[in-house]
Amino acid sequence: MTDGRREEWERRHRGTTAGAPEPSVVGMIAELPRGPALDIAAGTGRNSLALARADFAVVAVDYSAPALEAIALASRAEDLPIKPVMADLTAGLPFRSHSFAAVLNVNFLERELVPDLVRVLKPGGALLFDTFLIDEVGVGHLRDSRFALGHYELRELLCAMELRRYREGLVEYPGGRRAWRATALAFRR
Ligand SMILES: C[S@@+](CC[C@H](N)C(=O)[O-])C[C@H]1O[C@@H](n2cnc3c(N)ncnc32)[C@H](O)[C@@H]1O
């Protein structure tokens, strides 16, 4: 990465710890097939921790060293099965095909990575994809429209999968914060 975004994420994650998991993860965790799980662009691990507390063995990938350190600390403190892996996701996923029963992609958008997310899923495995919609740009903290989904773009990106749940709209969080998001739960055929 040469555009300074990695350094910016390292700065943002330094000294921080995981917050509450994304509501969609909490809401759909019971629908995820059991087995090894992958959390891409995991940040400080709020969703990895939720998965591991629900008895998934989790691989958490990010390119930010402080984020991965926070995950390692939190998982050690609770003795949870989370393996932090440093990787730049613009280079693809460093895992064998059919490795995971579930993949999480939350608050991250690298469109070219989608075929790779499907590749690493076992047949019948699930991808939970949840990130910002274009409506959020300039309204919330998201300023760059490249990192926001167009309307029904997620459905198109996942067209090779069996879509079990799909939603676009305003999500309301405890405390009153709101965000425009697209959420999908899709299964590998
Ligand atoms: C908005 S945070 C989301 C973190 C987490 N998924 C969550 O929902 O809390 C985006 C994360 O993507 C990571 N990231 C951004 N670009 C990346 C890349 N090319 N390779 C690996 N990680 C990346 C950042 O370090 C950051 O932790």
The ligand as a Gaussian input file, in Angstrom:
#p B3LYP/6-31G(d) Opt

LIG

0 1
 C      -13.769000      -0.007000       8.993000
 S      -12.586000      -1.167000       9.616000
 C      -13.625000      -2.558000       9.863000
 C      -13.118000      -3.483000      10.915000
 C      -14.061000      -4.642000      11.253000
 N      -14.429000      -5.444000      10.114000
 C      -15.293000      -4.145000      11.960000
 O      -16.378000      -4.222000      11.387000
 O      -15.154000      -3.659000      13.082000
 C      -11.703000      -1.635000       8.144000
 C      -10.513000      -2.510000       8.390000
 O       -9.962000      -2.899000       7.144000
 C       -8.568000      -2.970000       7.262000
 N       -8.040000      -2.886000       5.907000
 C       -8.235000      -1.876000       5.021000
 N       -7.624000      -2.149000       3.861000
 C       -7.016000      -3.368000       4.025000
 C       -6.227000      -4.187000       3.181000
 N       -5.915000      -3.823000       1.930000
 N       -5.760000      -5.350000       3.667000
 C       -6.063000      -5.748000       4.942000
 N       -6.802000      -5.008000       5.787000
 C       -7.286000      -3.827000       5.321000
 C       -8.198000      -1.809000       8.173000
 O       -6.955000      -1.968000       8.798000
 C       -9.376000      -1.837000       9.150000
 O       -9.061000      -2.596000      10.289000

